[in-house]
Amino acid sequence: MEKTPSLREAGGDALIRGVHASFHLASGLEAALTAAAAAAGLDPNAFAPDVKAADPKHGDFQANGVLGYAKQGKLNPRAVADRLVAALPPEVLSHCDVAIAGPGFINFTLKPAALHAWLAAYSTHDALARGAAAAHTGQTWVIDYSSPNTAKQMHVGHLRSAVIGEALCRLLAFTGATVIRDNHLGDWGTQFGKLIYGYKRWADPAALAADPIEELERIYKLAHAATPDDSPALEEARRELVKLQAGDPENLALWRSFTEVSLRAFEEIYVRLGIRFDHNLGESFYNDKVDQVYRELTAEGLAQESAGALVVFHPEHPRFKTQPFIIRKADGASNYASTDLATALYRAEHFKADGIVVLTDVRQGDHFEQLFLTVRKWFAATGRREPALHHVTFGAVTGEDGKALKTRDGGTIKLKALLDEAVDRAYTLVSEKNPELPEAERREIARTVGIASVQYADLSQNRSSNYVFSWDRMLALDGNTAPYLLYAVARIHSIFRRAGLTPSEPAFEAGAGAPETPAEITLARKLVKFPDAIRLAGDNLRPHFLGLYLYELAGDYSSFNSADKVLVDEPTVRARRLQLCARTLLVLETGLHLLGLRTLQRM
């Protein structure tokens, strides 16, 4: 594998003596500060540099670790900072302006030559990926997302899990992980007894052929209404379920057909959203694996009988002291807890997962907290290696009235219809803005812009919050929106078209030097922060951090483009500015693709 180029190889001295240029410059500065701590007589084991991206007013990076170290040792933090700066390797001082602020914060501002060296070193997608890969190289992560119920249409409530989950898959893969995408389908349980009961009575073959999911939903609604509690019809539906669970050929064939038509319908949505799965292991897959869960948890003394059910208590937890985690119901049936425990075991043992991420809405928080508590105790008791367990929650999608997003008649908005409307609205806007473009091109642009607008409206929000769904806002060409970012990409492509150049061919960069003007330097400083945005989004499993960075980068590029003409006659200036354009394009496209968005060369 080609190694990542060092700053020296990229045209400048190494930022840190003897160390290749770090993709994360903050990590390189931390290494330099750790070496300086030893040289200055500080305890390098007790000193943590804690280098973070800084507010641009104060520099590019700030080391915050002095205050904690000084407090622990009852030292003067300013004096400690002075000793550290004096002991920094000369290469750091030659590439950074270093200043001490306040009681002992150390601020680093990269000099133009260092900015240029980083831009030269990370000039391709492969170079960026190699630099980012160190974070999770050698790790396997299972991401459980989307997870709709079979025999039902996907609706707007499925949007967040799908788009956030795909973005997290891409972020983790980009940072070196082997990512296993698992669509944990809701394909088992009591509702299938009702569906089979209804199917045998009211199925319409023509409707099934035309739109099977729509017809299955109609059948289920009829069956649910016909099987009220304590009714003979409900008992008959339960018998259909028992037959299914016992492997009755007719009912099993029906259930399999429900799954097949559901997966085909889901796949149409996933293709439009740019989502793919490695596995569709639904609840049914774990049906024969729950007995091991019961046996082991009982044998280890973690589970006990309570009111006929098998439960796990967590008395040490303040909220769950008296709240049992039911892993088998009193009637002997399994439940979500049973299959979720079997799922965790399968992912740990079969996939050998180092990390497991499960995406659901915030309402399932208590369930997964108890589930993960149980898994940790179970794995510890049985000597199994415990993967990192993450429950990634998200808020609801609401209308502008703050209430759940519904159709005008109060029904659930189907995700397919939502995406169709997004594309239609985008086509109207594209046709108004560029009526001269051929219709086929306008429709292709509309498909990309419409779908991206829906995706990014979600991904640009902090996932923990509810977000308001607004067509006008998400399709706007200004503000933190997909159209604004896609237009920034298209603008840069247009510069290269006018110049008769291809952005990925490096010949035009020959003679490019360090940034000089204030706008050039500001843009270069933002570009070298891309690794920090990737790390922040990946470490916190929050894609909106990357979205915010891309929005700010697009803004800095717009300011640069307004202040400094790119296609000037002076060769060195032209090369320098084209290099900044190419790197901005690379980072914008890479970042948007990591979020799951497709980009355009013309808009």
Disulfide bonds with the S-S distance in Angstrom:
none
